[in-house]
């Protein structure tokens, strides 16, 4: 097995992740993460060691997406860098659509992904500007 730099594989992964985010499917979100996992931003960091902890960390995001009427998310992959035999760093800008079909600006993140037999999983999320 090698670190995934295949754009089709990465696009499929982020498509599933985006659907889970906008649907508020915390179980599916948790399934996209390696354990332990970590989220890092300018003013906070947190880690999780169980699927339940991943799900709990995203419970607050679902109401925000619903309030903003976000119905679809697309990860525009900006850069892919192999880091090791099984790790890949992927830079993503999220693009959202609201319920009226309008584009809603998203945010940028870097995801450290680990390749597994079942496909990529997120080890670390870095919020970037």
C-alpha positions as CSV (number, residue, x, y, z in Angstrom):
1,X,0.0,0.0,0.0
2,X,1.2,3.5,-0.8
3,X,0.1,7.0,0.3
4,X,-2.8,8.0,-1.9
5,X,-2.1,10.9,-4.3
6,X,-4.7,9.7,-6.8
7,X,-7.1,12.6,-7.4
8,X,-10.0,10.3,-8.1
9,X,-9.5,8.5,-4.8
10,X,-9.1,11.8,-2.9
11,X,-12.0,13.4,-4.6
12,X,-14.3,10.4,-3.7
13,X,-13.1,10.6,-0.1
14,X,-13.8,14.3,0.3
15,X,-17.1,14.0,-1.6
16,X,-18.2,11.4,1.1
17,X,-16.9,13.6,3.8
18,X,-18.7,16.7,2.4
19,X,-22.0,14.8,2.2
20,X,-21.6,13.7,5.8
21,X,-20.8,17.2,6.9
22,X,-23.8,18.9,5.3
23,X,-26.2,16.0,6.3
24,X,-25.1,16.2,9.9
25,X,-24.2,12.5,9.7
26,X,-21.8,12.4,12.7
27,X,-21.4,8.6,12.4
28,X,-20.2,8.9,8.8
29,X,-18.0,11.9,9.8
30,X,-16.4,9.7,12.5
31,X,-15.8,7.0,10.0
32,X,-13.6,9.4,8.0
33,X,-11.1,9.8,10.8
34,X,-8.1,7.8,12.1
35,X,-7.9,7.4,15.8
36,X,-6.4,9.1,17.6
37,X,-7.1,12.2,15.5
38,X,-6.5,15.9,15.9
39,X,-8.0,19.3,14.8
40,X,-5.7,22.4,15.0
41,X,-6.7,26.0,14.5
42,X,-5.2,29.4,15.5
43,X,-7.1,29.6,18.8
44,X,-7.8,26.0,19.7
45,X,-6.8,22.4,19.3
46,X,-8.5,19.2,20.3
47,X,-7.9,15.5,19.9
48,X,-10.2,12.5,20.0
49,X,-9.6,8.8,20.6
50,X,-12.9,7.2,19.9
51,X,-15.6,7.5,17.2
52,X,-18.0,8.8,19.8
53,X,-15.5,11.7,20.6
54,X,-15.2,12.5,16.8
55,X,-19.0,12.5,16.5
56,X,-19.4,14.7,19.6
57,X,-16.9,17.2,18.3
58,X,-19.0,17.7,15.1
59,X,-22.5,17.8,16.8
60,X,-22.3,21.6,16.9
61,X,-21.5,21.9,13.2
62,X,-24.8,20.4,12.0
63,X,-27.0,23.2,13.3
64,X,-24.6,25.8,11.8
65,X,-24.9,24.2,8.4
66,X,-28.7,24.0,8.8
67,X,-29.0,27.6,9.9
68,X,-26.9,28.8,6.9
69,X,-29.1,26.5,4.7
70,X,-26.0,24.7,3.3
71,X,-27.1,21.7,1.3
72,X,-23.9,20.7,-0.5
73,X,-20.2,20.8,0.0
74,X,-17.4,20.4,-2.5
75,X,-13.7,20.1,-1.7
76,X,-11.6,21.9,-4.3
77,X,-8.3,20.1,-3.9
78,X,-5.5,22.7,-4.2
79,X,-2.4,20.7,-3.5
80,X,-1.4,17.1,-2.7
81,X,1.9,16.3,-1.1
82,X,3.1,12.8,-0.3
83,X,4.6,12.9,3.2
84,X,5.7,9.2,3.7
85,X,4.8,5.8,2.5
86,X,1.3,6.0,3.9
87,X,0.7,9.7,4.7
88,X,-0.4,12.5,2.3
89,X,-1.1,16.2,3.0
90,X,-4.0,17.6,1.1
91,X,-4.8,21.3,0.8
92,X,-8.6,21.9,0.3
93,X,-10.8,24.9,-0.1
94,X,-14.4,24.0,0.7
95,X,-17.1,25.4,-1.5
96,X,-20.7,25.2,-0.3
97,X,-24.1,25.6,-2.0
98,X,-27.1,26.9,-0.1
99,X,-30.7,25.8,-0.5
100,X,-31.3,28.4,-3.2
101,X,-28.3,27.1,-5.2
102,X,-26.1,30.1,-4.4
103,X,-22.3,29.6,-3.8
104,X,-21.3,30.2,-0.2
105,X,-17.6,30.9,0.4
106,X,-16.0,28.2,2.4
107,X,-12.8,27.8,4.4
108,X,-9.4,26.3,3.7
109,X,-7.9,23.3,5.5
110,X,-5.0,21.0,5.2
111,X,-5.7,17.4,5.9
112,X,-3.1,14.8,6.9
113,X,-4.5,11.6,5.5
114,X,-3.4,8.0,6.1
115,X,-3.9,5.4,3.5
116,X,-5.6,2.2,4.8
117,X,-7.0,-0.9,3.1
118,X,-10.4,0.8,3.2
119,X,-9.1,4.1,1.7
120,X,-7.9,7.4,3.2
121,X,-8.7,8.5,6.7
122,X,-8.0,11.9,8.4
123,X,-5.3,12.0,11.0
124,X,-5.0,15.7,11.5
125,X,-7.0,18.7,10.3
126,X,-5.3,22.1,10.1
127,X,-7.5,25.2,9.5
128,X,-5.5,27.6,7.3
129,X,-6.2,31.0,5.9
